Amino acid sequence: MTTTFTDETRERAREIIARYPADRSRSALLPLLHLVQAEEGYVSPAGVTFCAEVLGLNKAQVGAVATFYTMYKRKPTGDFLVSVCTNTMCNVLGGQEVYDTLSEHLGVGHDETTADGTITLEHAECLAACDYGPVMTVNYDFFDGVDASTAVGVVDELRAGGRPMPTRGARLCTLKEMAVQLAGFADEREGAVADGGPGEPTLRGLRLAQEHGVSVPGFDPNTPIRSKAEADKAAAEAKAKAEAAKPAPAEASAAPVKGGDGASAPTGVAEPAKPAEASGSTTRDVKAPDDKSPQVRTAETRQPDAGTAVPDAPGTKVPTDGTGTAPEAGDARSAEAAGVAANPPAGDGKPAGDEAGAQERNLTEAKAGTDADGAGPADANETGAQK
C-alpha cells in the first residue's frame, strides 16, 4: 500500500532539512524518521522511500538506520507503547513478574499489539532508571517502582481512554504525538510541558554531598550562562591576549662571520649550524626509503643485513650461517625479494591464497554433476572439498 504523506508533513520535512548545512543534509535522517512515524505510527516502506527521496539517499541507506534504532517501529504500533524493564536490577526487584502479568492480562507477547490497537507491549533490556526499579515506561515516560497490580491499573486506564500521570513528567500523549516531539517540534497540547520533580533516589547523592561538604572547587551555582555572542567575544579576546604574550622572533646577528681564511663572510650569511651532540647510542640513524612497504620496512628493522647491522644495537642480532660467519650484505635482501615474488599481494577481487585453477575445476565438477569416478552431486562436492 502506497502512502501519500500530507502537505504538513512535507512542509515539516523541509523545515527539518533546513536546520542543517547544505552539505550535511543527511544528518536530518533521524528526525525525518520520527516525522514519518508521527503520521503512520511506524516507519513503513513508504516512509523509508519518502526519507530517501527528500534527502537524495537510496532506500538501503535509510533502511539501515531505521532498523538499527529500536525507537523506530517497523510494523503498526499501538497508541501507547508499554515497555517493562526486565534487566538485572529491575528483574531482581520483580520486573519479570510485571511483564508476565501484563502479557497474560493483555493477551499479547513481546512487540505485539492488542486487538483494539491501543497498547503495544515490549520488554526492555534497560530503561536507565535502576534506582527506581522496577520501572515501566509508556511512550518513554516513567512509571517508577511498579508492581504487577499497579502496572495492570495503568494499562486498564489507558484502554478506557484515560491518561494516567507518569511518576515524573507531563501527562501522557500518544506515540504519534511523542514522535512529533522527537522530530524536533513543540507539543502544543495544554499541559504538554510540566515540571516533574526529581525523585528521592536522584536527590540522595546531592543530600550526601551537602551533609559532608563535598563540592566542586570554585563552583558558583549562580554563575550566569553566557550567550554565544558573549562566549565568542571572550574567546577572541583570549586569543588576542595570547598572541600579544608571544615573544618577538629573534633578529639575525649583524656581527660579521669569519671565513676560513680569516676574511669576513658577506653580510647576512649565517654561521653554519653546529652538529648536534651525540646521544651515546651506537644505532645508526638510516632513513628508510619511501618506496618500501611498511611490512618490508618492519622486517628490515627487526632483522637488518649484516652489512648495516650494529652488533651492540638494542634488539639487533647479526645472523650467521652456522659457522659464526656473517652472511654477505645482499643475502637478506635477496631472500626478501624471493619471498615477495613468491607471495604476490591479493587483489580486490579475491582474498589472498585463492587459486583460480582450483575454483574453476570445482565449478566444472559441480556443473557436470559427477566426477571422474562417477560420484553423484553430493559426492562430487565432498570430493571437490577434499581436493
C-alpha positions as CSV (number, residue, x, y, z in Angstrom):
1,M,0.0,0.0,0.0
2,T,1.4,3.3,-1.0
3,T,1.1,6.2,1.4
4,T,0.8,9.8,0.3
5,F,2.2,12.0,3.1
6,T,0.3,15.1,4.0
7,D,1.4,18.6,2.9
8,E,2.0,19.4,6.6
9,T,4.5,16.5,6.8
10,R,6.2,17.6,3.7
11,E,6.5,21.2,5.0
12,R,7.9,19.9,8.3
13,A,10.4,17.8,6.4
14,R,11.7,20.9,4.6
15,E,11.9,22.7,7.9
16,I,13.9,19.8,9.4
17,I,16.4,19.7,6.5
18,A,16.9,23.5,6.7
19,R,18.3,23.0,10.2
20,Y,21.4,21.5,8.8
21,P,24.1,22.9,6.4
22,A,23.5,22.2,2.8
23,D,26.3,19.7,2.6
24,R,25.2,17.9,5.8
25,S,21.6,17.3,5.0
26,R,22.0,13.6,5.6
27,S,22.1,14.5,9.3
28,A,18.4,15.2,9.1
29,L,17.6,11.5,8.7
30,L,16.9,10.7,12.3
31,P,14.3,13.4,12.9
32,L,12.8,12.7,9.5
33,L,12.2,9.1,10.5
34,H,10.4,10.3,13.6
35,L,8.4,12.6,11.4
36,V,7.1,9.8,9.2
37,Q,6.4,7.7,12.3
38,A,4.3,10.5,13.6
39,E,2.0,10.3,10.7
40,E,1.8,6.5,10.2
41,G,2.5,5.2,13.7
42,Y,5.6,3.3,12.4
43,V,8.3,3.6,9.7
44,S,6.6,1.9,6.7
45,P,8.3,1.1,3.4
46,A,6.6,4.3,2.1
47,G,8.2,6.3,4.9
48,V,11.6,4.9,4.0
49,T,11.0,5.9,0.4
50,F,9.9,9.4,1.4
51,C,13.0,10.0,3.6
52,A,15.3,8.7,0.8
53,E,13.7,11.0,-1.8
54,V,13.8,14.2,0.2
55,L,17.5,13.6,1.2
56,G,18.8,12.1,-2.0
57,L,19.7,8.8,-0.5
58,N,18.8,5.3,-1.5
59,K,16.3,3.2,0.4
60,A,19.0,0.8,1.6
61,Q,20.8,3.6,3.4
62,V,17.6,4.8,5.1
63,G,16.6,1.3,6.0
64,A,19.9,0.6,7.6
65,V,19.3,3.4,10.1
66,A,15.7,2.7,10.6
67,T,16.4,-1.0,11.6
68,F,19.3,-0.1,13.9
69,Y,17.4,2.0,16.4
70,T,14.6,0.4,18.4
71,M,12.6,3.6,18.7
72,Y,11.8,3.3,15.0
73,K,9.0,0.7,14.7
74,R,8.8,-1.4,11.6
75,K,5.2,-2.5,11.9
76,P,2.0,-0.8,13.1
77,T,2.2,0.1,16.8
78,G,-0.5,0.9,19.3
79,D,-1.3,4.4,20.6
80,F,0.7,3.5,23.8
81,L,4.0,1.7,23.8
82,V,4.3,0.0,27.2
83,S,7.9,-1.0,27.9
84,V,8.8,-3.1,31.0
85,C,12.4,-3.3,32.1
86,T,13.5,-6.9,32.6
87,N,17.2,-6.3,33.0
88,T,19.2,-7.4,36.0
89,M,18.3,-4.7,38.6
90,C,14.6,-4.4,37.8
91,N,14.3,-8.2,37.3
92,V,15.6,-8.9,40.8
93,L,13.0,-6.4,42.1
94,G,10.2,-8.0,40.2
95,G,10.4,-6.7,36.7
96,Q,9.8,-10.1,35.0
97,E,6.7,-10.7,37.1
98,V,5.3,-7.3,36.0
99,Y,6.0,-8.2,32.3
100,D,4.5,-11.7,32.6
101,T,1.4,-10.4,34.4
102,L,0.8,-7.7,31.7
103,S,1.4,-10.2,28.9
104,E,-1.3,-12.5,30.3
105,H,-3.7,-9.7,31.1
106,L,-3.4,-8.1,27.6
107,G,-3.2,-11.4,25.7
108,V,-0.1,-10.3,23.8
109,G,3.6,-11.0,23.8
110,H,6.7,-9.0,23.2
111,D,6.4,-6.4,20.4
112,E,2.7,-7.4,19.9
113,T,-0.3,-5.1,19.9
114,T,-3.7,-5.6,21.4
115,A,-6.7,-6.2,19.1
116,D,-8.1,-2.7,19.8
117,G,-4.8,-1.2,18.6
118,T,-4.4,0.7,21.9
119,I,-1.3,-0.9,23.5
120,T,1.9,-2.5,22.2
121,L,3.8,-4.4,24.9
122,E,7.6,-4.9,24.9
123,H,10.2,-5.9,27.4
124,A,13.2,-3.6,27.5
125,E,16.8,-4.5,28.4
126,C,17.3,-1.3,30.4
127,L,15.4,1.9,30.9
128,A,18.3,3.7,32.7
129,A,16.4,4.1,36.0
130,C,17.8,1.4,38.2
131,D,17.4,3.5,41.3
132,Y,13.6,3.5,40.7
133,G,13.2,-0.2,39.8
134,P,11.2,-1.9,38.8
135,V,10.3,0.6,36.2
136,M,7.9,0.7,33.3
137,T,7.5,3.4,30.6
138,V,4.5,4.4,28.5
139,N,5.7,6.2,25.3
140,Y,9.0,6.7,27.1
141,D,7.5,8.4,30.2
142,F,8.4,6.7,33.5
143,F,6.2,4.9,36.0
144,D,8.6,4.1,38.9
145,G,8.5,1.4,41.4
146,V,5.7,-0.5,39.8
147,D,4.4,-3.9,40.7
148,A,2.0,-6.3,38.9
149,S,-1.0,-4.6,40.3
150,T,-0.1,-1.0,39.6
151,A,1.0,-1.9,36.0
152,V,-2.3,-3.6,35.3
153,G,-4.1,-0.5,36.6
154,V,-2.1,1.8,34.3
155,V,-2.9,-0.2,31.1
156,D,-6.6,-0.6,32.1
157,E,-6.9,3.2,32.4
158,L,-5.2,3.6,29.0
159,R,-7.6,1.2,27.3
160,A,-10.5,3.0,28.9
161,G,-9.4,6.3,27.3
162,G,-7.7,7.8,30.4
163,R,-4.3,9.4,30.6
164,P,-2.6,8.5,33.9
165,M,0.1,10.7,35.2
166,P,3.6,9.4,35.0
167,T,5.8,9.4,38.1
168,R,8.0,12.1,36.5
169,G,6.9,14.4,33.7
170,A,3.8,15.7,32.0
171,R,0.6,13.9,31.2
172,L,0.9,11.1,28.7
173,C,0.5,11.6,24.9
174,T,0.1,9.0,22.1
175,L,3.1,7.5,20.3
176,K,2.4,9.6,17.2
177,E,2.3,12.8,19.4
178,M,5.5,11.8,21.0
179,A,7.1,11.2,17.6
180,V,6.3,14.8,16.7
181,Q,8.3,16.0,19.7
182,L,11.2,13.6,18.8
183,A,11.3,15.1,15.3
184,G,12.0,18.5,17.0
185,F,8.6,20.2,17.1
186,A,6.9,21.6,20.2
187,D,3.9,19.8,21.6
188,E,1.0,22.3,21.5
189,R,-1.3,20.3,23.8
190,E,-2.4,22.1,27.0
191,G,-0.3,20.8,29.9
192,A,2.1,19.1,27.5
193,V,5.1,20.6,29.4
194,A,5.1,20.2,33.1
195,D,7.7,20.3,35.8
196,G,8.3,16.9,37.2
197,G,10.2,17.0,40.5
198,P,13.2,14.7,40.9
199,G,12.7,11.6,43.0
200,E,14.3,10.9,46.3
201,P,16.8,8.4,44.9
202,T,18.1,11.0,42.4
203,L,18.5,13.6,45.3
204,R,20.2,11.1,47.6
205,G,23.7,11.9,46.2
206,L,23.1,15.6,46.4
207,R,22.0,15.3,50.0
208,L,25.0,13.3,51.0
209,A,27.3,15.9,49.3
210,Q,25.6,18.7,51.3
211,E,25.9,16.7,54.6
212,H,29.6,16.1,54.1
213,G,30.5,19.4,52.5
214,V,31.5,17.9,49.2
215,S,31.5,20.3,46.3
216,V,33.4,21.3,43.1
217,P,36.2,23.8,44.0
218,G,35.2,27.3,43.0
219,F,31.8,26.3,41.8
220,D,29.2,29.0,41.9
221,P,25.7,27.8,41.1
222,N,24.6,31.4,40.4
223,T,27.1,31.9,37.6
224,P,25.1,33.1,34.6
225,I,25.3,31.1,31.3
226,R,26.9,33.3,28.6
227,S,25.2,33.7,25.3
228,K,27.0,32.6,22.2
229,A,28.0,36.1,21.2
230,E,29.5,36.7,24.7
231,A,31.4,33.4,24.5
232,D,32.8,34.2,21.0
233,K,33.9,37.7,22.2
234,A,35.6,36.2,25.3
235,A,37.4,33.6,23.1
236,A,38.6,36.3,20.6
237,E,39.9,38.4,23.5
238,A,41.7,35.4,25.0
239,K,43.3,34.6,21.6
240,A,44.4,38.2,21.1
241,K,45.9,38.3,24.6
242,A,47.8,35.0,23.9
243,E,49.2,36.4,20.6
244,A,50.4,39.5,22.3
245,A,52.2,37.5,25.0
246,K,54.2,35.5,22.5
247,P,58.0,36.6,22.5
248,A,59.2,38.5,19.4
249,P,61.2,36.5,16.9
250,A,65.0,36.8,17.4
251,E,66.7,39.0,14.9
252,A,69.6,37.8,12.8
253,S,73.0,38.7,14.3
254,A,74.7,41.6,12.5
255,A,78.2,40.5,13.6
256,P,80.4,39.5,10.7
257,V,81.1,35.9,10.2
258,K,84.7,34.9,9.6
259,G,85.6,32.7,6.7
260,G,88.2,30.0,6.6
261,D,90.9,32.4,5.6
262,G,90.0,34.9,8.4
263,A,88.2,37.2,6.0
264,S,84.8,38.4,6.8
265,A,81.9,36.5,5.1
266,P,79.3,38.5,3.2
267,T,76.9,40.4,5.3
268,G,73.7,38.4,6.1
269,V,75.3,35.0,5.8
270,A,74.5,33.0,8.9
271,E,77.0,30.9,10.7
272,P,76.7,27.2,9.9
273,A,74.7,25.3,12.5
274,K,76.7,23.1,14.8
275,P,76.1,19.4,14.7
276,A,74.0,18.0,17.4
277,E,75.8,16.4,20.3
278,A,76.0,12.6,20.1
279,S,73.4,10.9,22.3
280,G,75.6,8.0,23.1
281,S,73.6,5.4,21.1
282,T,75.5,3.3,18.6
283,T,72.4,2.6,16.5
284,R,72.7,4.1,13.0
285,D,70.1,6.6,12.0
286,V,69.2,5.5,8.5
287,K,66.1,6.9,6.8
288,A,64.1,4.2,5.2
289,P,63.3,4.7,1.5
290,D,59.8,5.9,0.9
291,D,59.1,3.4,-1.8
292,K,59.2,0.4,0.6
293,S,56.1,-1.0,2.1
294,P,55.6,-0.9,5.8
295,Q,55.9,-4.7,6.0
296,V,59.3,-4.6,4.3
297,R,60.4,-1.7,6.4
298,T,59.4,-3.5,9.6
299,A,61.2,-6.7,8.5
300,E,64.4,-4.8,7.8
301,T,64.2,-3.1,11.2
302,R,63.8,-6.4,13.1
303,Q,66.5,-8.3,11.0
304,P,68.8,-6.0,9.2
305,D,71.6,-7.1,6.9
306,A,75.0,-7.9,8.3
307,G,76.5,-5.0,6.4
308,T,74.2,-2.5,8.0
309,A,73.5,-4.0,11.5
310,V,75.2,-2.6,14.5
311,P,76.2,-5.5,16.8
312,D,75.5,-3.7,20.1
313,A,72.3,-2.0,19.0
314,P,69.3,-2.9,21.2
315,G,67.3,-5.8,19.9
316,T,69.7,-6.5,17.0
317,K,71.3,-9.8,16.3
318,V,73.6,-10.3,13.4
319,P,72.6,-13.5,11.6
320,T,75.2,-16.2,10.9
321,D,75.4,-19.2,8.6
322,G,76.1,-21.6,11.4
323,T,79.8,-21.3,11.2
324,G,79.9,-18.0,13.0
325,T,80.5,-16.1,9.8
326,A,78.1,-13.3,9.0
327,P,76.4,-13.6,5.5
328,E,77.1,-11.2,2.8
329,A,75.2,-7.9,2.9
330,G,73.0,-8.7,0.0
331,D,71.8,-12.1,1.2
332,A,68.9,-10.8,3.3
333,R,67.7,-8.6,0.5
334,S,67.8,-11.4,-2.0
335,A,65.8,-13.6,0.4
336,E,63.3,-10.8,0.9
337,A,62.9,-10.3,-2.8
338,A,62.4,-14.0,-3.4
339,G,59.7,-14.1,-0.7
340,V,57.9,-11.1,-2.1
341,A,57.9,-12.7,-5.6
342,A,56.5,-16.0,-4.3
343,N,53.7,-14.2,-2.4
344,P,52.0,-11.7,-4.7
345,P,49.6,-9.4,-2.9
346,A,45.9,-10.2,-3.1
347,G,43.8,-8.1,-5.4
348,D,40.4,-6.6,-4.6
349,G,38.6,-9.5,-6.4
350,K,39.6,-12.4,-4.2
351,P,41.3,-13.0,-0.8
352,A,45.0,-13.9,-0.6
353,G,45.7,-17.6,-1.3
354,D,42.8,-18.3,-3.6
355,E,43.8,-20.2,-6.7
356,A,41.8,-19.6,-9.8
357,G,42.5,-23.0,-11.3
358,A,41.1,-24.8,-8.2
359,Q,38.0,-22.7,-8.3
360,E,37.4,-23.4,-12.0
361,R,38.0,-27.1,-11.5
362,N,35.5,-27.3,-8.7
363,L,32.9,-25.4,-10.6
364,T,33.3,-27.6,-13.6
365,E,32.9,-30.7,-11.5
366,A,29.8,-29.3,-9.8
367,K,28.2,-28.4,-13.2
368,A,28.9,-31.9,-14.6
369,G,27.1,-33.4,-11.6
370,T,29.6,-36.2,-11.4
371,D,33.4,-36.6,-11.0
372,A,35.8,-38.9,-12.7
373,D,34.7,-41.9,-10.5
374,G,31.0,-41.4,-11.3
375,A,30.1,-39.9,-8.0
376,G,26.8,-38.1,-7.6
377,P,26.4,-34.3,-7.0
378,A,26.7,-34.7,-3.2
379,D,29.8,-36.9,-3.5
380,A,31.3,-34.5,-6.1
381,N,31.0,-31.6,-3.7
382,E,32.7,-33.7,-1.0
383,T,35.4,-34.7,-3.5
384,G,36.0,-31.1,-4.5
385,A,36.3,-30.1,-0.9
386,Q,38.9,-32.8,-0.3
387,K,40.9,-31.8,-3.4
